[in-house]
Amino acid sequence: MAISSDQCTPYLSVALYRATNNQAIDPSDLIAAIRDLIKENAEKKDKEKPRFPTVLDPWIEVEGTTIALAHYVEKRVPSWFVGEGITDTLNQLIIAARRGSLYALVFSDNGLRSSVSKKVLRAADGPFASITRLNSSQINKAFVESEVRTLWLSGTHRRTAIKPDSKILSGLELETSLDPLGDQTYYFSSVRSTMSLSDDLTGAIVGASPSGGRIWIGPTRSWNEFTRSIGIILDRAATCMNDATRPDKPLPILASTISTLDGIEQPYDLAFIAPEQVHDGDGEADEGELRWLQQFGDAARFEVTAVAGSANFEADVYWATDRLGRLAYDFEQSTGADFRLKIRQVDGFNNNDRDPEILTICRDQGNLTVYYDTGHTFSRGHFYETRFRDARFSDWQWVSMAQDDTAFWQEKPLDGKRFAVENTGNADDKSLFGMVARHWPNLAERGPQTGWLVCDDGAMESADFIHINDVSDPPELTLIHVKGSGSDNSNRGLSVSDYEVVVGQAVKNLRHIDRGLLREKLPANANGALQNAVWHEGQRQENRDALLAMLDELGSNMKTTVVVFQPRARRSVLNSIRERMDDGDLNRSDVRRMQQLDALLLGARADCFSLGAEFCVIADDG
């Protein structure tokens, strides 16, 4: 059956492009190139070749907009079926529209839209090389305004149990409800906002995916409505996308894209982000691929080795505890704020039937998020920089590590890899646990341990140590979370990643500042390896019985404090960075790390304050 354009009412979701070097190409040539790509993709996947039925009017001119379209039919095995003999027949539509030097591409198949986008990015010649996708700045200027209704947010922070990797917000004016502190580590991958596209189309709710160069409005009721809307969209893009008076960062609280590799270095973590965590549009991702990516994503682990002075790095890829191989990741700037990531196999990926598939998905930059100690994040082809507010965390306590040669990099005493709990607090225990056991709460002067102290380290811990001063009025409860420095260098610099895990643990276990919950938790380790890891007034106890009895006598009126003891930060380094910040010298990697650390610690302090607890961090007075 031959169709005509009048029978088409496409969903208005368009990928926007401009002519490369202002050399306009006819939409019919783009349709021909896309047809070839469809056939090529079918051959690669060993699928039946799609059919292209006749379109009665494959080329149309409508009020200055040139439109070409094609109809094709493909057969796919249902996602729920394994075997032969059952196929779904899918009718698909492609539309290419040009107005001036701008193009709008419409696909009924979202997978084809992604395939075309990648082809355009890599093309060196031919029709695909003749167009360039609009960049994030241009989409933001033209199609993101106030009265934000929906936000798809992805985190630039390291993955943690206390903060979502991504989240979706909906409301009437979300720009006024964003949290300047809590939301500053997110960027929006997609947004729906209210705007007037033209005098005739006011109050439209327009969705935009800036990094994908795409916008969407919704279903159309007729071909005339579709063509009129396409013309309006292309006119608005032409008018607004390069307008210097319009903001290219419409939601300044959120992290934003950057267009240079300068100052991006020291990658410390890599996360595999499954598609459902970033999917943000009109339709569903390919279900077969989605299942496979989810299976790998649940167990994937990466060990990152940085290339000094560069954004580049190498990573060992693990499936749970099994090392699969090593990959090298090298960045180069493409166009605007787009970056091309070249991923090279160094070794491995040859011991398992699935290794080739794993290698393929690890080479797809759309699946990866890379975190940098300089406060940058690479995600979905772009680098993002968090706009950290100049809000400073000040609740530091400084304790010298050099005073008694404390091994500030060693969290606890070890016997091989085993936690030698029996040695905790002994005279020759130079670990941080040893310092706490011998001297808490008098660390700075290395005074004797006073009050009650219990070690609760291990799985499902409430804290590494709990200290109770039962003679003060009111009694004082302190949860102490200890972590060794990631560097044993006495001249070490500042690191955010060293604090992220331990601060996350502190916030996750905040509930144990409740005396009742703590009383329920502490008996769990009363008969295990930690049963005698209890001290009272400097004397080690045989068990927790007296401690638990004391807790039973305390009322609920207690002063509560959460402490993070992590000596990676040094007072001299922090003061030096603060001086640079006071002088306005902000474009430095150490300043960005300080701002990032401030944001992390201020967020933890706010969580503690919300439950009536104080929060402080103990670091090295060096």
C-alpha positions, 0 to 999 in steps of 0.5 A: 500500500502506497501512503501519502503525507496527508495520512501521517500524523507523526509524534513531534520529536525532532533531532535538530541539525545545521548545515556543515560550513553552510553547505545545504544538502537536499533532504532527499539526499539525507533520506537516501543515506538513512535508507542505506544505513537501515539496510546496513544495520539489518545486514550487520544484525543478520535480520531480514532486509526492510522493505520500502513501500512507495510514498505518493509524495516523497518530496514536498515544499510547504511555506519555505520548508522542504520535506522528504519522507520515507516509509519502511517495513521491518520484521523483528523477533518479539523481545519475549520470544526465543526461537524462529517462526514468530515475528512482529511487523513494524511500519516505520516513518522517517522525515527530513525537513530543511528550512534555510540551513537548519534541518529537523529529522523525525524517526518513529524508531528511536533506535534509528535516531541514535544510530543516525546521530552516531553516524553523523558524528563520525562521518568524513564525507557524504550526506551525513558529513554535510550536517552537524547536530545542534550543540547543548548551548544552542538547544538551551538558548532556543528551547529551554525557558522558565516554568520548568515542568519536568527535569531528568537529572543525572549526578556528576557526583560519585555513586553513593548509597546516600544520594541518587545517581539520577532522579526525575522531578515534576512540578509547576516551576521547578527552577524555584524549588531546586536545592542550591546545595543538594542539587548542584551536583546534578545536570539535566539530561532532559527538561520540559518547560513552558514557552511561546514558540510563536504568536500562534503557539503560546504556552507550549510545553516543550521537551528538550534533550540538549546533549542529544540535540533533540526537542519534543512536543507530543502527538500531532493531529494532522499533517498540516499541524505537523508541517506548521510546527516543524516550520515554527521550530526551525524558525525559532532555532534560527532566531534564538540558538546564537542569540548572545542575550539568551542564557545558554545555562538556563538553570544555573544551580545545576552543573553545566557543560564545558567546552575545553579539556583544560584543567580536567585531570585525576579521574578516580572512578568510572560507573556503568550507567544502564540505559533506563537510568538515563532514558528520557524520551518518547518510547522505549529502548531496545528490550533485548539490549536493555536486559543484557546491559542490566545484567552487566551493570549489576556486577561491573567494577572498574579500577582506574589508573590516571594519566598524569596531567590529562583527562585520559586514563586506563581502567581494569574491567571486572565482572564481580571479582573476575578481571576481564581486561584493561582498556585505555580511554583517550579524549579529543575535542570534537565540535563545541562542547562535544568530545570524542572518546577513543577507547582502546583494548590494552589486554584481556577480553578473551576468556569468556564467550561474552567478552566480545559483547562486554568489550562492545558495551564498555567501548560505548561512551553513552554507557559510561560516566567518569568522575574526576577529582578536579570536580568534573564529570564526563557523561554521554559525550560531554564534560560537566562542571559543578558550579560549587557555591562559595559556602565553606565548611568550617567545623574542622578539628586538627590533630597532629599525626606526626606527634607520635608517628601515627600511621595516618594511612592505616585505618586499623591494626592488621594481621595480614589482611585480617582486622587484628581487633585484639591488638586495637589500642595496644602500645605498638598499634600505630593505626587510627583505630589505635589512636581512638582506642587509647585517647578518645576524646582527648586526641589532640593532647594524646590524653587518656581515654575517658568515658565509654568507648565501643568498636562496632566495625564491620558489616551493618555497623552503626559506626566504627566507634561509639563514645558515650560520656555518661557523667556530663549533663546531658549525656553525650553520644558520639558516633565516630567514623574512621578512614585512613588516608589514601596517600601515605605521603606526608606532603599529600594534597587534598582529595575529595574521593578519600572523604566520599565513602566515609562521609556516606557511611556517616550519613547512612548510619545517622539513625543510630544517634537514637539511643533506642535504635543504638541499644537494639543494634549493639548486642549484635556483636556482643558475642563475636570478635568485637565482644571485648572491643570495649573501653571504660576510662582507658580500661579494656572490658571483657564484654559489652554487658556493663556498657549495655546496662549503662545505656539502659539507664540513660534517658533520651535527652542526649547531646549527639555528635557525628565525627568523621576522622579522615586525616587526608586533609592537612591544615596547612594545605587547606589554609593555603587553598582558602587564601587563594579563594579569598584572593579570587584565584578560583580557576585551579584544580585544588580550589575546585577540589576544596569547593567539592569537599565543602559541598560534600561536608556541608551536605552531611552537616545539614543531614546531621542538623536535621536530626539534631546532631552536630557534625565535625571532621578530624584531620591532620594538623600538619 
